Amino acid sequence: MALSRSARLGALATAAASFCLIAAAPGPHPGSDGVGDPYFPQLGNGGFDVRHYGLDVAYNPDTDRLDGRTTITARATQNLSSFNLDLQKLQVTKIEVNDRRAKFTRSGDEIRISPPKSLRKNKTFTVTVTYGGVPEPLSGPIVFGSDYGWMKTTDGVFVACEPNAASTWFPSSDHPSDKAAFDIRIKAPKGLTGVSNGRLVDTSTKGGQTVAHWRETKPMATYLATATIGKFDVKKGRTPAGTPIYVAIDPVLENSNNVDVYGVTAEVTDYWSKIFGPYPFEETGAIVDDMPQAGFSLETQTKPVYSAIRSESTIAHELAHQWFGDSVSPESWNNIWLNEGFATYSQWLWSEHKGTQSAHDAFLAGYNSRPADSAFWQTVVGDPQRDTMFASAVYQRGAMTLQVLRERIGDKAFFKLLPAWAQQNRYGDVNTDDFVRLAEKISGKQLDDLFRTWLFTKGKPAL
């Protein structure tokens, strides 16, 4: 911005008289209604940075009704006359900003909140939303054609929200670029267990209702939050290396599939801690629920949720996500291969570790089984588009990319790169360019051609 001539002279005169020039602060204006994600433009919100969520949710399995009170602590990143939160379908009854009643309007999944007094840049504020209703899961092609989000089970709910369903059960800035700490209190009828992220702080029962208070102190993306409720057999302890572990399994599934979920979770957590660097959170674990309609598992932070007892390989995949996806998250959803390609490659590393198949042979098996005219090779892994963001190529060709990289730069550089990526970006958000730069720095090699071919070019690459 350029000043006019008269304004310049006035400014110089003022500076000469007072030896300083104070610029007027810009006036408050609305925060944006989204962060502009290429796949979900209105997810997340502009003008503030969430620091903490305090979720109080009460669930009635007889009516499927959820009553909630969410308190968000945030820092304004601009002067705010108003700001938005994401909330899908549930009815809002009251909103307070800094303990004072605030006006609000709704448009679709967006709540526009006007605080009684404008919020100043860099100041911390709180917003408390009281709401309720029957949460509805999302559906469509994105998650393998399955429903996802808040899903009713025979004895409670299975809650798995990637990529955009956290706001089906609590108001939020629902995008992985805005992480925060969480306290989650789950009230449910006595006899049911509410399981969430982080560590269990307290459990209390009064008047036929049990409240479980969970706390996640490390930054967490909203899509990784869960409040899964049901009848569970719980086993707690520590892994051999000392990480606290909490595993909840629906007793209906206890003897299915011959997989020791507790034992495998402990073993995998400790092994990945050697390969990828220290475990990034305070607790590891699993939530295994009887939810056949879901048909998928999700890397909810500290405790992946499994819709049935899955395989050892699936556990290895979801726990690898604790580093790649949970601690190190995509800054926008078109970078999803940095989650799924890495977790799939980790399955290959687990097989290699167990002596059943090398990652090289897993790569060749996948490569050779798909002819050049297969639709698999037409997905652009580095930007797969919203409705196909979980296409098999994102997982498999993403993993192939890492094996090609390993063979180009050698094992020494590759196994230096993985923990360096996890450590340097711990609790942060990343994109593909960030990974390419670090891979080139550590290997000393120019790698643009490799990533361009394997991530951004349609067709079956030549070996």
Disulfide bonds with the S-S distance in Angstrom:
none
